[in-house]
Amino acid sequence: MLGVTGSIAAYKAAYLLRELTRLGAEVTVCLTEHARQFVGPLTFRTLSGRPVLSDLFDPHGEEAVEHVALAERSHAIVVAPATAHVLAKAAHGLADDFLSTLLLAARGPLLFAPAMDGGMWEHPAVRANVDTLRARGAIVLEPDAGALASGLAGKGRLPEVEHIVEAVRRLLAPVADLAGEHLLISAGPTREPIDPVRYVSNRSSGKMGYAIATAALRRGAAVVLVSGPTAISPPPGAVFVPVQSAEDMREAILQHLGEATIVIKAAAVADYRPAHPSPAKIRSGQERLSIELSPNPDILKEVAARRGSAFVVGFAAETGDVAAHAVAKLRDKGIDLLVANDVSREGIGFDADDNEVLLVDRWGGTEPLARRPKSMIADAILDRVLALRAHAQTTRAR
């Protein structure tokens, strides 16, 4: 159940609904009267394929007698955005509309994603209501900081949709099969400076590596995320290490390698760097400009050689014969598992939300993963890592 309240951020609930349904969730939406002033029910009915609940006293519908049954059938009730008003009603047990009645009748977990002005969020009354809800077991996410609808800046923005989705996934599927594991994950591109303004880089968005880090955290792992420059917020709970160049990334990875039980190198590291970066901006107007390139260190190969007992996963962005290139790279790097994808195809790979990959392991196995959201690819990769490591341990025991 997704409850939407009267906030300027109500339109973002449509994006949240879309992401939840993409992950296979069946979502019923409940709009408050004030939420309908910001976004209409048709949007949510179209995205969910279900009737939208709103009027507790609709004489033509069954909603009035269904609120208790709906609350009991829902695996979770998520309120996003959650205004100060709905937090107060939920904390004090008020039930004067459909959503507040559902919250009072709920027997499953509750999750609130607040959105309000920063001064309201910090008000003692709101803080007390949040404390009350949390004491009862409800999850109340922390709002993001930034520019607010009031024109001020502060803490009160609706959390990013991907963070709400991940909180819902943790709420509904608290699998802890990675508890006790220490994952070292690299993500994003590197930037190799040409001069103070320009650099050599690539099209990596970091989405795949961040999705793996997020999934690993949800499954109980401790995560260190070493990331090149991206536009993505790091997942809450990860130790985040931002870097720029390949050499920066190498140093950060080697610094954390000793404690890692699983290493997943999803970063797209530049193979070459300018040999002599200019300390001053190179002026325009030259007919020709030659830049000498030097090879960057092979971080994956070095990690494989120095890993100890850690399980090592690499990535390969390929074109052409993806399977043949993947097998060759797996052997050359000396790693346990390689994840390869065809970056020449539209809609998958670089900067896309979906991916389609081929898993190749050092025991001769291959597993194609059909196109799906990167969040689902991430879980499938982690599943494969655990299965392969268990197989290797069983083989050694024999």
C-alpha positions as CSV (number, residue, x, y, z in Angstrom):
1,M,0.0,0.0,0.0
2,L,1.4,3.4,-1.0
3,G,-0.1,6.4,0.8
4,V,0.4,9.8,-0.8
5,T,-0.2,13.0,1.2
6,G,-0.6,16.7,0.4
7,S,3.0,17.8,-0.3
8,I,4.6,19.6,-3.2
9,A,6.7,16.3,-3.5
10,A,3.5,14.3,-4.2
11,Y,4.4,14.0,-7.9
12,K,7.5,12.0,-6.9
13,A,5.2,9.3,-5.6
14,A,4.4,8.4,-9.2
15,Y,8.1,7.7,-9.8
16,L,8.2,5.6,-6.7
17,L,5.2,3.6,-7.8
18,R,6.8,3.0,-11.2
19,E,10.0,1.7,-9.6
20,L,8.1,-0.6,-7.1
21,T,6.0,-2.1,-9.9
22,R,9.1,-2.6,-12.0
23,L,10.4,-4.8,-9.2
24,G,7.3,-6.9,-9.3
25,A,5.4,-5.3,-6.4
26,E,1.6,-5.1,-6.5
27,V,0.8,-1.6,-5.2
28,T,-2.5,-0.1,-4.3
29,V,-2.4,3.7,-3.9
30,C,-4.3,5.7,-1.3
31,L,-4.5,9.5,-1.9
32,T,-5.4,12.0,0.8
33,E,-7.8,14.8,-0.2
34,H,-4.9,17.3,-0.2
35,A,-2.7,15.0,-2.3
36,R,-5.3,15.2,-5.0
37,Q,-4.7,18.9,-5.2
38,F,-1.1,18.1,-6.4
39,V,-1.6,15.0,-8.5
40,G,-4.7,13.2,-9.8
41,P,-5.7,9.6,-9.2
42,L,-5.6,8.8,-13.0
43,T,-1.8,8.9,-12.9
44,F,-1.6,6.3,-10.1
45,R,-4.4,4.2,-11.6
46,T,-2.6,4.0,-14.9
47,L,0.8,3.2,-13.4
48,S,-0.5,0.6,-10.9
49,G,-3.4,-0.9,-12.9
50,R,-5.5,-0.8,-9.8
51,P,-8.3,1.5,-8.4
52,V,-7.0,4.4,-6.4
53,L,-8.4,4.8,-2.8
54,S,-9.3,8.1,-1.5
55,D,-12.8,8.7,-0.1
56,L,-13.6,6.8,3.1
57,F,-17.3,7.5,2.7
58,D,-17.8,6.8,-1.0
59,P,-21.3,5.3,-1.2
60,H,-20.7,3.7,-4.5
61,G,-17.5,1.8,-3.5
62,E,-16.6,-0.9,-1.2
63,E,-13.7,1.1,0.3
64,A,-15.6,2.1,3.4
65,V,-15.9,-1.5,4.6
66,E,-12.6,-2.6,3.2
67,H,-10.1,-0.5,5.1
68,V,-9.4,-3.1,7.8
69,A,-9.1,-5.9,5.3
70,L,-6.8,-3.8,3.1
71,A,-4.6,-3.0,6.0
72,E,-4.3,-6.6,7.0
73,R,-3.6,-7.8,3.5
74,S,-0.9,-5.3,2.8
75,H,2.7,-6.6,3.4
76,A,3.7,-3.0,4.1
77,I,2.2,0.5,4.1
78,V,4.5,3.1,2.7
79,V,3.6,6.8,3.1
80,A,5.6,9.0,0.6
81,P,5.6,11.9,0.9
82,A,4.6,12.0,4.6
83,T,3.7,15.4,5.8
84,A,4.0,16.6,9.4
85,H,0.2,16.3,9.5
86,V,0.1,12.6,8.7
87,L,3.0,11.9,11.1
88,A,1.0,13.6,13.9
89,K,-2.2,11.6,13.0
90,A,-0.3,8.3,12.9
91,A,1.5,9.0,16.2
92,H,-1.7,9.9,18.0
93,G,-4.0,7.3,16.5
94,L,-6.3,9.7,14.7
95,A,-8.4,8.2,11.9
96,D,-10.4,10.7,10.0
97,D,-9.7,9.8,6.4
98,F,-8.9,6.6,4.4
99,L,-5.1,6.7,4.8
100,S,-5.1,7.5,8.6
101,T,-7.7,4.7,9.0
102,L,-5.5,2.3,7.2
103,L,-2.5,3.3,9.3
104,L,-4.4,2.7,12.5
105,A,-5.7,-0.7,11.3
106,A,-2.3,-1.9,10.0
107,R,-0.8,-5.0,11.4
108,G,2.3,-5.1,9.1
109,P,5.3,-2.8,8.9
110,L,4.9,1.0,8.3
111,L,7.4,3.2,6.5
112,F,7.2,7.0,6.3
113,A,9.3,9.1,3.9
114,P,8.9,12.7,5.2
115,A,8.8,15.8,3.2
116,M,8.3,19.2,4.7
117,D,10.0,22.5,5.4
118,G,13.2,22.3,7.4
119,G,11.8,24.3,10.3
120,M,8.9,22.0,10.6
121,W,11.1,18.9,10.5
122,E,13.1,20.2,13.4
123,H,10.1,21.4,15.4
124,P,9.9,19.6,18.8
125,A,6.4,18.4,18.2
126,V,7.4,16.7,14.9
127,R,10.5,15.2,16.5
128,A,8.3,13.8,19.3
129,N,5.9,12.3,16.8
130,V,8.8,10.7,14.9
131,D,10.2,9.3,18.1
132,T,6.8,7.9,19.0
133,L,6.4,6.2,15.6
134,R,9.9,4.8,15.7
135,A,9.4,3.5,19.3
136,R,6.4,1.5,18.0
137,G,8.6,-0.1,15.3
138,A,7.7,2.1,12.3
139,I,10.5,3.2,10.0
140,V,10.7,6.9,9.5
141,L,13.4,7.8,7.0
142,E,15.5,10.9,7.4
143,P,14.6,13.6,4.8
144,D,17.3,14.9,2.5
145,A,18.9,18.3,2.7
146,G,18.8,20.8,-0.1
147,A,16.6,23.5,-1.6
148,L,13.1,23.5,-0.3
149,A,9.8,24.6,-1.8
150,S,9.8,27.6,0.6
151,G,12.9,28.9,-1.1
152,L,15.0,28.1,1.9
153,A,17.6,25.4,2.1
154,G,17.7,22.8,4.8
155,K,16.7,19.3,5.8
156,G,13.2,18.4,4.6
157,R,13.3,17.2,1.0
158,L,11.7,13.8,0.2
159,P,14.4,11.2,0.2
160,E,15.6,10.1,-3.3
161,V,13.2,7.6,-4.8
162,E,15.9,4.9,-5.1
163,H,16.6,5.2,-1.4
164,I,12.9,4.8,-0.6
165,V,12.7,1.7,-2.9
166,E,15.7,0.2,-1.1
167,A,14.2,0.9,2.3
168,V,11.0,-0.9,1.1
169,R,13.1,-3.9,-0.1
170,R,14.9,-4.1,3.2
171,L,11.6,-4.0,5.0
172,L,10.0,-6.7,2.9
173,A,12.9,-9.0,2.3
174,P,15.3,-8.9,5.2
175,V,17.6,-11.6,3.8
176,A,20.9,-11.6,5.7
177,D,22.9,-14.2,3.7
178,L,25.8,-11.7,3.5
179,A,26.0,-11.0,7.2
180,G,29.6,-11.1,8.3
181,E,30.9,-10.5,4.8
182,H,33.1,-7.5,3.9
183,L,32.5,-6.4,0.3
184,L,34.9,-4.0,-1.5
185,I,33.2,-2.6,-4.5
186,S,34.4,-0.1,-7.1
187,A,32.1,1.8,-9.4
188,G,31.9,4.6,-11.9
189,P,34.5,6.0,-14.3
190,T,37.9,7.5,-13.7
191,R,39.1,10.9,-14.9
192,E,42.6,11.3,-16.2
193,P,43.6,15.0,-16.5
194,I,44.8,16.5,-19.7
195,D,45.0,20.0,-18.1
196,P,43.1,21.7,-15.2
197,V,39.9,21.8,-17.4
198,R,39.9,18.7,-19.6
199,Y,40.2,15.0,-18.9
200,V,40.1,11.5,-20.5
201,S,37.1,9.5,-19.2
202,N,34.3,7.2,-20.3
203,R,30.5,6.9,-20.3
204,S,30.2,4.8,-17.1
205,S,27.4,6.1,-14.8
206,G,28.3,3.9,-11.8
207,K,24.7,2.6,-11.6
208,M,25.7,-1.1,-11.7
209,G,28.3,-0.8,-9.0
210,Y,26.0,1.3,-6.8
211,A,23.2,-1.2,-7.3
212,I,25.5,-4.0,-6.1
213,A,26.6,-2.0,-3.1
214,T,23.0,-1.3,-2.2
215,A,22.0,-5.0,-2.6
216,A,24.9,-6.1,-0.5
217,L,24.0,-3.7,2.3
218,R,20.4,-4.9,2.2
219,R,21.6,-8.5,2.6
220,G,23.7,-7.7,5.7
221,A,27.2,-7.1,4.3
222,A,29.6,-4.4,5.4
223,V,30.4,-2.4,2.2
224,V,33.3,-0.2,1.2
225,L,32.3,1.6,-2.1
226,V,35.2,3.2,-4.0
227,S,33.7,5.4,-6.6
228,G,34.8,7.6,-9.4
229,P,32.8,10.7,-10.2
230,T,29.1,10.0,-10.6
231,A,25.8,11.8,-10.2
232,I,24.5,9.1,-7.8
233,S,24.1,9.5,-4.0
234,P,26.1,6.8,-2.2
235,P,23.8,4.2,-0.5
236,P,23.3,4.8,3.2
237,G,25.4,2.5,5.3
238,A,28.3,2.1,2.9
239,V,31.8,3.4,3.7
240,F,32.2,5.8,0.7
241,V,35.6,6.6,-0.8
242,P,35.4,9.1,-3.7
243,V,38.3,9.1,-6.1
244,Q,39.2,10.7,-9.4
245,S,42.0,9.0,-11.3
246,A,42.9,5.4,-11.8
247,E,45.9,5.8,-9.5
248,D,43.6,7.2,-6.8
249,M,41.3,4.2,-7.2
250,R,44.2,1.8,-7.1
251,E,45.4,3.3,-3.8
252,A,42.0,3.2,-2.2
253,I,41.3,-0.4,-3.3
254,L,44.6,-1.7,-2.0
255,Q,44.1,0.2,1.3
256,H,40.9,-1.7,1.9
257,L,41.7,-5.0,0.3
258,G,43.1,-6.7,3.4
259,E,39.7,-6.8,5.2
260,A,37.6,-7.8,2.1
261,T,36.1,-11.2,1.7
262,I,34.5,-10.4,-1.7
263,V,35.9,-7.9,-4.1
264,I,33.7,-6.6,-7.0
265,K,35.4,-4.3,-9.4
266,A,32.6,-2.8,-11.4
267,A,34.4,0.5,-12.1
268,A,35.2,1.4,-15.7
269,V,38.9,2.4,-15.2
270,A,40.5,4.4,-18.0
271,D,43.1,2.1,-19.7
272,Y,45.4,5.1,-20.5
273,R,46.2,8.5,-19.1
274,P,47.9,11.6,-20.5
275,A,51.6,11.1,-19.9
276,H,52.3,14.7,-19.3
277,P,49.2,16.6,-18.0
278,S,49.6,20.4,-18.6
279,P,49.6,22.4,-15.3
280,A,47.9,25.3,-17.2
281,K,44.9,25.3,-19.5
282,I,45.8,24.3,-23.1
283,R,44.7,27.3,-25.2
284,S,42.4,26.7,-28.1
285,G,43.2,27.7,-31.7
286,Q,45.9,25.1,-32.5
287,E,45.3,23.2,-35.7
288,R,46.6,20.0,-34.2
289,L,47.1,18.8,-30.7
290,S,48.9,15.6,-29.9
291,I,48.6,13.9,-26.5
292,E,50.9,11.1,-25.5
293,L,49.2,8.4,-23.5
294,S,50.6,6.0,-20.9
295,P,49.0,2.8,-19.7
296,N,47.3,2.9,-16.3
297,P,47.9,0.2,-13.7
298,D,45.9,-3.0,-14.2
299,I,44.0,-2.8,-10.9
300,L,42.0,-5.9,-11.4
301,K,45.0,-8.1,-12.1
302,E,46.9,-6.7,-9.1
303,V,43.9,-7.3,-6.8
304,A,43.7,-10.9,-8.1
305,A,47.4,-11.4,-7.3
306,R,47.1,-9.9,-3.8
307,R,43.6,-11.0,-2.7
308,G,44.5,-13.7,-0.2
309,S,41.3,-15.7,0.2
310,A,38.9,-13.1,-1.1
311,F,36.5,-13.9,-4.0
312,V,37.2,-11.5,-6.9
313,V,34.7,-10.4,-9.5
314,G,35.5,-8.3,-12.5
315,F,33.5,-6.5,-15.2
316,A,34.0,-6.2,-18.9
317,A,32.2,-3.8,-21.2
318,E,32.5,-5.5,-24.6
319,T,31.4,-5.3,-28.2
320,G,31.5,-8.0,-30.8
321,D,32.0,-11.6,-29.5
322,V,31.2,-10.9,-25.9
323,A,31.5,-14.5,-24.7
324,A,34.9,-15.1,-26.3
325,H,36.3,-11.8,-24.9
326,A,34.9,-12.5,-21.5
327,V,36.6,-15.9,-21.3
328,A,39.9,-14.4,-22.4
329,K,39.7,-11.6,-19.9
330,L,38.8,-14.0,-17.1
331,R,41.8,-16.1,-17.7
332,D,44.1,-13.1,-18.2
333,K,43.1,-11.4,-15.0
334,G,43.1,-14.6,-12.9
335,I,39.8,-13.8,-11.2
336,D,36.9,-16.0,-10.1
337,L,33.9,-14.5,-11.9
338,L,33.6,-12.1,-14.9
339,V,30.4,-10.1,-15.6
340,A,30.3,-9.0,-19.3
341,N,27.9,-7.0,-21.2
342,D,27.5,-5.7,-24.8
343,V,27.8,-1.9,-24.6
344,S,26.9,-1.5,-28.3
345,R,23.3,-2.3,-27.6
346,E,20.8,0.4,-26.9
347,G,19.0,0.5,-23.5
348,I,21.5,-1.5,-21.5
349,G,24.9,-0.9,-20.0
350,F,26.3,2.6,-19.8
351,D,23.9,5.1,-18.2
352,A,20.9,2.8,-18.5
353,D,18.7,1.6,-15.7
354,D,18.6,-1.9,-17.2
355,N,21.3,-4.4,-18.0
356,E,21.8,-7.7,-19.7
357,V,25.0,-9.6,-18.9
358,L,26.9,-12.9,-19.2
359,L,28.4,-14.4,-16.1
360,V,31.6,-16.5,-16.8
361,D,33.4,-18.2,-14.0
362,R,36.8,-19.9,-13.6
363,W,35.3,-23.3,-13.2
364,G,34.0,-23.2,-16.7
365,G,30.4,-22.2,-16.0
366,T,28.4,-19.5,-17.9
367,E,25.1,-18.0,-17.0
368,P,23.3,-15.4,-19.2
369,L,21.1,-12.9,-17.3
370,A,18.3,-11.5,-19.5
371,R,17.5,-7.8,-19.6
372,R,16.2,-6.6,-16.3
373,P,16.7,-3.6,-13.9
374,K,20.2,-3.3,-12.6
375,S,19.0,-3.7,-9.0
376,M,17.8,-7.2,-10.0
377,I,21.1,-7.9,-11.9
378,A,22.9,-7.0,-8.7
379,D,21.1,-9.6,-6.6
380,A,21.7,-12.2,-9.3
381,I,25.4,-11.5,-9.3
382,L,25.6,-11.8,-5.5
383,D,23.6,-15.0,-5.6
384,R,26.1,-16.4,-8.2
385,V,29.1,-15.3,-6.0
386,L,27.7,-17.1,-3.0
387,A,26.9,-20.3,-5.0
388,L,30.3,-20.4,-6.6
389,R,32.2,-19.8,-3.4
390,A,30.2,-22.6,-1.7
391,H,31.0,-24.9,-4.6
392,A,34.7,-24.1,-4.4
393,Q,34.7,-24.7,-0.6
394,T,33.0,-28.0,-1.1
395,T,35.4,-29.1,-3.8
396,R,38.4,-28.2,-1.6
397,A,36.9,-30.1,1.3
398,R,36.9,-33.3,-0.8
